[in-house]
Amino acid sequence: MQLPETIVCPVCFSRLAESEDKLRCLGCSRLYPIVDGLPVLLPGRATLPASQA
């Protein structure tokens, strides 16, 4: 998936990187799911990696 640079983390406004079936924020490390090929950029649906939870 090629992300436009205008799509950023809705919490900290950092860039996002694709990581398996999720998008990972390069700033706060939140993981946003990709459902049916569409990123779900809702803060309530984001998770934190186990090392930061």
N, C-alpha and C positions, 0 to 999 in steps of 0.2 A: 504494500500500500504506500503510495507516494502522498505524503502530507503537505498541504500548503503551509508556508511559514506563518500564515495568519492564524492558524489553529494553535492555541496555546492552552496551558493548564488554566481552568477557570478559578483556581484557588490562588496560585502564586504568579501566574502569567508567564511561566517559563516555557521553553520549547518542549515538545513531546517527541519520544522516540518509540518506534515499534519494537515490542518485545514479545515474541511468540504470538498469543492471541489477545494481547493487551497493548495499551499505549502507556509508556512509563514517562513520568514527568522528570525532566533533568534537573529541576530545582528542588522540589519537595519529595520526590520519589513515589508519589501516589501512582497507583495502577488503575487505569480506566479500561473497562471491558470493551471488546469489539464484538458486537452481536449482529449476526447475518451480514458481516462485512461493513457495518457502520459503527464508528466509535461512539460510545455513550459517555459524554463529557459532563456528567452530573456529579457534583461533589458527593452526594449521598450514595452513589453507586461505586465510588472509588474505594480502593483498599490500600493499606500501607503494607510494605513488605514485612515479613515476620520479624526481621531484625530491628524494625522501627516501631512495631505495634506495642 
